[in-house]
Amino acid sequence: MTPEEVSALIENEIAGNWSQTNWHGCDLRRCLVTPELRDYDDRGAPPPVDPPHVVKMWLVLEEVPEDRSGYKIVYNGEVGMFGLAVPGSPRDVFIGFYGSFLETYAGM
């Protein structure tokens, strides 16, 4: 999958309705980022392991793009679902799948 294909999935869901917002007041035009494949700690992967299981997913939205301190929406092309991640160290932490992009956006 390419960054352009991931962006197309999101744009198809948004369907031109860029004024949508969520409980956090996230502005789609400001918070969407060019999809970037990144590593995330998956602390919920069975069985719990230390160090945590690392998964590669596409970062597609940063709640606070200026300092990357907020929620992140990620996409896993293997399962075809969007989910949320939160800041962590040394990597951000994947916290779960929510379904479509807009379902995940609403679940932030």
Secondary structure by P-SEA (a helix, b strand, c coil): ccaaaaaaaaaaaaccccccccccccccccccccccccccccccccccccccbbbbbbbcccccccccccbbbbbbccccccccccccccbbbbccccccaaaaaaac
